[in-house]
């Protein structure tokens, strides 16, 4: 018997179409296919209820909507075919109606394919991210009797231990959308996109990991992905070919240890951590300037190379300080002190972020400038352009550090909520607020004279239909809302202590739960007319409440 190499953590679930968005004239008979599909069992049947006939027509076949973004494919149950012979079908998957109605880009997976379906057959096809599927019969005169049509959802069936609810339904929707975006990307490894970018990207992994901490708690997909990046990047390599992404590996190790407290896992990273730190330090000149190779923070920043260098310096400071805390956790105070001293030396060289929100955010998070510095004003300006959902999380973190909680909530509502206004059920790889002007929704057929966002927008490597509409790096508001509005944060690694410091901003109330190694923490906050917040708190046994004004011995994380 062949040896089984591994079992899959993924489960298989089925979803019926919620509507037929479009069909060609005469393509479906009878046209009320959804009612028949609701009665279908998924088992082809000789004597059961007849299905609908899908015919080849010059006008095309049909487009169905499964109601929300999914990862997987579709299952077709076919009864009759002409002469009991196989029939070729053209299947197009789309994260938007427009993508499925045109020709998707076959990149990182097949999103358009031709499949043969046999008489009296059940067949599965597709492995991609999608919400919509268009099916056409290829040859003239052919037809298939569709007895069943279901989406196959392949995902980790995990309980959402953490949850969030507040007085603003829009923020509730955004929290849930971010959680679903990341859950879909929790495949065998932690991907960045389920349609495109089905890869382990270390920088992109950090905000996804923070969402996992807030929603699901400990999950081995995180450590498997961190280890995968380490193993495929022997030193002196740089993860994903970028020096910044190796720095993100250090920061991810820090924040994973902070939230989960797994010292045995941390100890296994020691050798690589020290080697990577030495490799980074070899790229730092005596005056504190950087000669790090393959510099990249996020794509919109690439227009401003000076700001990219500024952001890298702040990332190195953050990474050195994080490494110091990790080494202290490993009972190596002398080595930890050496890296903390290097961080202090680099902090003395204070660069100008220019007009870059991203660079300004990193400088503030690294403690190299504060919010009152005139050079930091770009951080608080509207993010109409040159902004990404990825670095939006760190802009939110920096503005929270500056105390601008009302501004953060407004940014989340407008920017991430803007995607919801266009019909999103997951958050996108990229988005600009000016896309909203005269734009049609992604769940509607394109209309002449209105902007077709998926077909027309995007830049860099995510133009038009190559643009991923389910990208884990964009889900940061879910982690941010749990961290700052619920106010739950570990005061020591593994939640041995916890700080509860809710920041409701303009909200009247907020409630929820946060996973910890000891069990979930439950909170309920209400803001009184005088601005004071009252809190009901349920702490699991083993966690001590820490004064919210405490620094947490530097264990603040990103």
N, C-alpha and C positions, 0 to 999 in steps of 0.2 A: 504494500500500500504506500503511495507517495507520502512523504513527510509534509505535514502542514507547518508552514514557516511562522505564521502568526494569525491571530484572530483579529477581526475588525471591531473597533469600538462603535461603528456606525450602525444605526438601525434603519430599517426600510419601512416607510409609511406611504400610504396612498391618499391622494387628494383628487376629487372630482373637479372638472371645470366649473367655475361659478357663472360663466356666461359665454355665449358665442359673440365675439366682438364684430365679426364680419364673415360673410360667405359670398362666393360668386353666385350669380343668378343660375338657379337650377342645380347647384352643386350638392345640396342636401335634400334628401327625400325620405321621410317627412322632415320638415325643417325644425320641428321641436325635438331635437336630439337630446337635450339635457334631461328631459323627463325619462327617456329610455335609459340613459346612462345611470340615473339614480337607482334604477331597478337592477342594473347589471351587477353580477357577482365577481367579475374578473375571470370567470371560467367560461370558455367557449361552449356553446350548447347547440345541439341539433333541434331540440324540441322547445327550447325556452323562448322568451319574447324576442321578436325580430328586432334587429337593430336598424339604424338609419343607413341609407345608402349614400356614400360619398362618391360622386362622379367626377370624371375629368371634364372640365369645361374651359372654354376660351377665357372666361372671366376669372378662373382660379378656383381654389378649394375653400378652406375655412380657416379662421383664426380663433383660438380659444384662449380664455383667461383663467388662470388657476387662483387668482385672488391676491396673491402676494409672492414675493421673490422666494425661489426654492433652489436647492442644489440637487441634481440628479438627472432624470430623464423622463420619458413617458412610456406607458405600457399600452399597446394596441391589442385588442381582442377582435379578430376578424372572422366573420362567418363566411358568407358566400363571396365568391369571385367568379369572373367569367370563365366558364369551362373548367372550373376548379384549378385554375392555373395561378402561379404567383403574380402579384401585381406590384409594380414599383411605385413608391411614394416618395415625394420630396418633403422633408421635414426641416422647418426652420424654427430655431429657438430664439426668443428675444427677451431682453430685460425691459424693453419698451415695445409698444405696439409697432412703432416705426421700424425698429430693428427686425422684428419678425416679418414685417411686410416687405422688407427689402432683402438684401443679401448680407447676413452677418459676416463678420471677419473671423475666419477660422484661425485663431491664434490662442495658444495654450490649451486648445481643445477644439473639437469639431462642434460648431454651433449651427451648421447647415450640412445635411447629409441626405443621401438617397438610400432608402432601405427597401428590401423586398419582403412582402408579407404573403404568406401562404394561405390557401383555403383552410378554414377551420383551425386557425392558429392563434397563439398568444405570443407576442414578442415585445421585448424591451429595446429601446434605443435612446442614445444620448447620455452624455455625462458633462454637465455644464451648469451654469447659473442662468435661471430664466424665470419668467412669470407667464410668458405667452408662448404658444406654439402654433405655427401655421402648418397645415398638412394639405398637400396637393397630390392628386393622382397624375402620374407623369404621362402615360401613353393615351392617345386619343381613343375614345370608345371604351376605356376600362372603368371599372368601379370596384369598390370594396364595401361590404356590409360591416359597419362598425358596431359590434356588440358591446364593446367596452373601450373606454379611453380614460386613463388616469395618469396623473403625475406621480412619479416615484421620488419621494423625498428621502435622500440619504444624508443623515445628520446624526449627531450625538443627541440622544434623547435624555437630556439632563434636567433635573429639577432646578428651577430658578429659586435658589435659597434666598438671594437678595431680592428686594423689591423696593419700589419707590412710587409714592403718590403724593400729590400736592394740590393746592387750590387752583392751579392753572392746568386745564386739560391738555393744552398744547405741549407743555413740558412733560406731562405724563406720556404722551404719544412719542415724544422724542426719546425719552428714556427707554421705552419698550422697543423702538425701532433700532436704537444702537445695540441693545441686547440681542435682538434677532440677527442683526448684521454680523456680529461676532460669532454667535452660535452657528450660523451657516458656514463660517470659515474655520470652525473647529473640526476639521476632517482628520485624517490619520495624523497630520501635522497641522500647525496653525498657519493657514494660508492668509494672504492679503485679499485675494479676490477669488470668487468661485467660478466666474466666467473667464477672466484673464487675470494674470498674476497669481496663478495657483502655485505659489512658491513661498518659501520661508524667507521673508525679508526682515532683518534684525531690527532696523529702525521702526518699521511699520508694526512689528510685533509688540512694542512697548505699550502703546495705547490700548491695543487689543488685550494684552495681559492685565492691564488695569481694569478693564471692563470685566474680565473673567474673575478677578479678585472681588469685584463688587456684586456680581450676579451669581456666579456658580461656586466661588471659593476654589479650593485646591482642585486642579485637574491636570492629569499627567500629559496632556497635549502641550502644556507650556514647557515643562522640563524636557520632553522629547524634542521639542523644536529648538530650545536653547542648546541642547546637546548635539542636535543635527548640525546646527550652524558651526559649532565648535569643531566637530569631527570633520566636516567638509572643508574647514579652513585651517589647516596646520600652519603654524607660524613659520615664516614671516608673512603669511597672507593676511589680507584684509577681508572681513566678512562681506559677502555680496560685492566684492571688489572695491569697497568704499571704506576709507578709514573711519568715517563718522559712524558707520554701522557697527564696527568693532567697539567703538565707544558706547553705543547703545546696548551692546551685549553686557558691558559692565554695569550700566545703569539698570538694565532689566534684572540682572542677578541681584543687585542691591534691593530693588523693590519687591522682587519675589521673596527674598529672605525676610524682608520687613513684614510682609503680610502673612507669610506661611511659617517662618521660623524653623525651617528644615536645615539644621546645621550639618547633618551628614551629607546632604546634597551639596551644600556650600563647600564643604571640605573637599569634595571631588573636583571642584573648579579651581582650586588654589594654584596648581602648577600652571595652568593655562593663563589664569588671571595675572600672575606675576610676570610671565613671559610677554603677555600682551602689553602690560604697563611699561616694561622696559622698551618694547618696540615703539610705543607712543613717545616715550621720553627721548628716544634717539632722534625724533623729528622736531624737538623743541630747541630753539637756539638759546644762547646765553641771555639774550635780551628779552626772552619770553615770546618771541615771534614763532610762528608755526611753519613748518615745511611738510605738513601732512599731505600725502598723495590722494588723488581721486576724491577731491572735496565735493560733497553734495549734502545739503540738508533737506530741502524739498524743491520740487521742480520750479515753482514760481520764483524762488530766490536765485535761480541760475542766471537771471538777468542782471543780478547785482553781485558780482564776484567779491567785492570788498566786504559786503555784508555776510557772505558765506564764510569768509575767513574769521570775521568777528564771532559768528555763531560757533565755529569750530573751537575757538579759544575758550568760550564759555563752556562748551561740552567737555573739553579736557579738564577744566577746573571741576566741573560736576563729577566727572568720572574719577578723578584723583581722590576727591573727598569721599565718594561712595566706596572706593577701594579701601580707603583708610578705615571706614567703619566696618567693612567686611573683614578686614584683617584683624581688627580688634575683636570681632566676634569669634575669630579663629585663634584668639589668645596670642597674637603677635603684635604687641603694642609698639615695639621699636620699629618694625617695618611699616606699620600703619602710620606712625609719626613722620616717617620720611616722605610718604606720599602726601600727607596732609600739609607738610612744609612746602612741598613743590606746588601744591594748589595755592597756598598763600602767596608764593612768589609770583605765580602767574596772575593772581588777582590784582597785583599792584600795577599791571599794565592794562589800563582801562581804555578800550577802543570805542569808537563812535559807531552806533548801529546804523546811522543814516536814516533812511525812510523805511527801513525793514522792520515790520512787526515781529517777524520770527527772530531776528537777531536781538532786538530789544527784549523780547520775552526771555531768551536764554540768559542775557546779561543780568536781568532782574532775578531770575531763578538762581543764578550762580552767585548772587550777592555782590556783583561787580558794579552795578549802578542801582539807584533806587527810583521809585516812581516820581519823585519830585524833580529829578534831573531833567532839564529842558530837552536833552537829547533823547529822552524816552517817550516823547509825546506821540510818536507814530503808533505806539502800542495801543493807544486809546482811540484811534481814528477808525471810521467805518471801514470794514473789510470788503470794499466793492471789487477790488482786483488785487492780483499778486498775493493771493492768500490761498491756503489749502486746508481742506478738512483735517489733514494729518497734523499740521502744526497749529491748527486752531485749538487743539487740546492744550498745548503749551502756552498759547496766548491766554486762554482761560485761566490756567494755573498761575501765570504771572499776574494777571489782573486781580485774581483772588488774593494773591500775596500782597498786592497793593491796596486791598480792601474794597475794590470796586465790584461788589457782588451784584448790585442792581444792574450795572453795565454788562456784567457777564450774562445774567439772565436775559437781558435784552438781546445780546449777541446770539445766544443760543436760539431764542425765538425767531429772530429774523434770518439768520444764516442757515442753520440746520432745519428750521421750520420752513424755509423757502423751498427746500427739496420736497418736503411733505406737500406743500401747496401745488407742486407739479405732479403729484401722484406717487411719489416714492414710498416704498414699503421697506427699503433698506437705504443706508446712506452711501453716497457716491464717492468715487475716487477723486473727483474734483467738482467744484461748483463756484460760480461767480454770481453775485446778487444781480448783476445786470442781465443775466440770462432770463430773469423773470419778465422782462419787458416784452409785452405782446407775445408771450409764449403759450403754446398749447401744452396740455398735460401728456405725460408719457403713457398713460393708460387709455388714450383716445386716438382715433385715427388722425393723422396729420391733416391740417386744413390750410389751403392756399392762403397766403398773406399773413400767417402766424408762424412764429419761430418754432421749428421742429428741433427741440433742444438736443436730442440724442443724435440726430442726423447732421446737425450744423455746428454744434459747440464742442469745446475741448481744445487742448493744445498739447505741446510736448509729445509724450508717448501715448496720450489718451485722447486722440482726436476721434470725433464722430463715433461710429459704432464700436471702435476699439475701446472706447471709454467704458469702464466698469461701473455699473450702478449698484454693486454690492461690494464695498471695500472696507475691510476691517479697520484700516487706519483712520477712518472717518468717525468712529463711534465714541470718541472721547467724552462727549457730554454725558453719557450714561455714567461713566466713572466719576465725572466731575460733580454731577448732581448728588450722587450718593456720598461723595467725600465732603462736599461743602454745604449743601442744603441740609442733608441729614446730619452732617458734621461729625461723621464717624471716621476715626483715623487711629491706627495702632500707635501707641505711645512707646512701645518696645517691640522688638521682633516677635512675630507669632502671636501678637495681641495679648502678651502677658499683662500689659496695661493698655488702656484705651483712653483717648481723649474724645469728648463729645462737645463739639462747639458749633451748633447750628447757625447758619447764616441764611435767614429766610428772605432777605432783601425786600421785595415788594409782595411776597406771598403771605397769605393769612395763616396757612398751616402746611405741614408736610409730615408724612409718616413713612415708615418703611423698615427694612431689615438689611443687615450686612453680614455676610458669612465670615466666620472666623474658625480657626482650628478647634475651638472649644464649643462651637455651635453658633447660631445666628444671634446677633444683637438686634433687639427691636426698640424702635424709638417712635415717639409721637410728639411733635412740636406744634405749639400754637402761639401766634404773635398777638399780643394784646394791643389795645388802642394806644398805649404809651410806648410801644416799641419793644417792650420786654417780652421775652420768649419763655413760656413754661414748657417743661419737658416731662413726659412719662418714659421711663427707661426700664428695659428688661435685659439684664446682663446674665449670660450663662456662667455657671460656676467655673472658677479658675481665672477669671479676668478681673483685674482691679481697675477702678476708675481713676484716671489721672487728671490732675488740674489742667484745664484747657489752656491756661497761660504758660504751661511748661513747654520747654523747647523739645522735649523728648530725646535729650542727649544727641541731637543732630539727626535722629532717624525721621526725617521729614519726607523724604522721597520726592519723586516728581509726580 
